[in-house]
């Protein structure tokens, strides 16, 4: 997705939890399972870091180790993500108080305080993106969107690779080759407008 499409999607989503989850995924580049496994204590706003140390397996409904050793990482909290984190905490605090919950998950789905299920969110996101953008978007596409938007801003592939928790930057390079081609076209358009001599 382009930045304007992401903004439109977020503005037109009616459910505040799903909208904040979508925003968090797009701003952090984290995998869905990594986000759902987060506890409030994993988000350190003073150090501007999200500690990614686990993932939620929606099929077996258990918290496990992340996908790979490189997936264990700290994700830097930039200003936009910090604002989203504060909104999420405020909303979840209200839910915890309303339902009398002591669970400290960053995102809670029900009055029981359970983890958000991938299939429920995927269904909501696909239906709303089709309605709003005219095409379906998956949770993993938000990760691609994050990387693509960083790349367009000139962030290096190695930096993006570490942020995403990829084993090496070759994985990132292969996945986002289409973005590189888009940037190359943009470069060519800029060069076409100048005269050197």
N, C-alpha and C positions, 0 to 999 in steps of 0.2 A: 504494500500500500504506500501511497504517497502521503506526505505529512498532512495535506489538506483533507484527504480521505479519512485518515485516522481521526482528525479533529471532528469531522462531520459524523463519523460513527459514534464517537464518544458523546457528542452533543445530543444525538437523537436516541440514545439508549435510555429506556425509561427506568430500569431497575438500578438503583444506586450501587448495590454490591457488585453486580455484573459489570457495570460501567467502570467502577474503580479497579476491579480485577483486570479488565481489558487494558486500562490505562497503565496499571502497574506492570503487566506483562510487556507492553510495548515500550515502556520507559526503562525497564531493567534488562530486557533481553533474556530473562531467565526462562527455563523450561517450566511448563505448567506444574508438574509434580514437585519441582523445587519450591515454587511459590506456595503451593497448598500445604507443604510440610512446614513452612516457616512458623515459628513461634514469635510472639511479640518481642521476646528478648533477643532474637536473631537480627533485629533491625536496630542498629545503633546510630541514632541520629546525631549524637554529639561527635562521634568519630566519622560520620558520613559513610558507613559501611553496612552492607547486608551480608551476614555470615551464612554462606550456603554450605551445609554439612549433611543434608539428608534430602530425600525425595519421598513423595507419597505415591504408592502403587495403587491406583484406582481399582484395578482388577481384583487384587487380593485384599484391598483395604488395610494396608499396613505401611508404616513408615520404614524405609530402608536406606541403605547407603546410596549416594548419588551414582549416576551412570558410570563414571570413571574417576580415577584419582584426580585428574585435572578439573573435574566438576566441583571438587571441594575448593572453594575460593571465597574471596570477599568481593562483592560488587559495590563499586563506588556509588554513592547516592548524590546525583547531581540535583540542582535546585528544583527542577520540575518533579523529579521522583520524590524529593523531600516533601514537597507540598502534597503529593498524592499519599505518601505514608502518613502524614498528619491527618488527612481526611479519613483514611482507612481506620486509623487508631480511634478516632472520635466515633465513627460509625460502629465499630466493633465493641467499644466500651459501652455504648448505649444498648447494644444487643446483649452483652454480658449482664448488664444490670437488669434489663427487661426480663431476661429468662433466668436470672440467678445462676449464671454459669461461672465456674472458676477456671475453665480451660483458657489457656493463653495463646491460642492459635491467632496468627495475624488475620487470616480469613476464616470465618466460621459460616457454615451454610444454614443450619437449622437451629431451632430452639433447643436442640440437644447438644449443640456445639460441635457437630461432626464436621469432618473435612468436606470441602466442596468436591463433588464427583465430576470427573472429567467429562463424562457423557452428557450430563445435565448442562454444563457450561458450554460444551461444544455445540449442542443443539441450539441453545440460546444465541450464541455468537453467529452460527451459520444462518439462522433464520433472520436475525436482525441485520446482518451485513447484506444479505440478499435483498431485504426490504429497503435498506438505506443506500447501499452502494450498487445494487444490481448484480452482485456476485457474492459467492460464499467465501468467507474467511474462516480459517481454522485457528485454534490457539497457537499452533506451531508457526503459522504465518505471521503472527505478531512478533515472534523471535526474529524471523527473516526481515520484517519491517524495521525492527530496532537496528539490526546490523546494517541494513541498506541505508537508513537515514544517517547513521554514524559515518558510514563510508562516504556518503555525499557531502558530509561536513568536513571531510579530509582526515578523519581518524584513521590511523594505520591498521592494516589487516592484522598485524601481530597484537595490537592493543585490543581490537575487537575480539580476536580469537581467545585471548586470556579472559576477557569479560564474559564471553559466552561459555567458557569452560571446555573449549575444544582441546583435543589432544595436541594438535599443532596447527599452525596457520595454514597448512595445505588444505585441511578440511574446510576451513573458512573460505579460502580462496576458491575451491571447487564449488562450494554452495553458492557463493555470491559473485560468480563470474559474470552473470547477467548485469549486475550493478556496475562492475568494472567496465563493461561494454557501454553502458549508458553514460558513465562518466567520460569515457573516451570520446563518445559522440559530442558531449558537451564541450570537452577540450577542443575538438576539431572545429566546432562552431565558433569558439572564441578566436582560435588561430586564423580561421577563414576571414575574419573581420579586420585583420591587421595587415600592415605593410611593413616589412623589415627594412627595405631600402627606399 
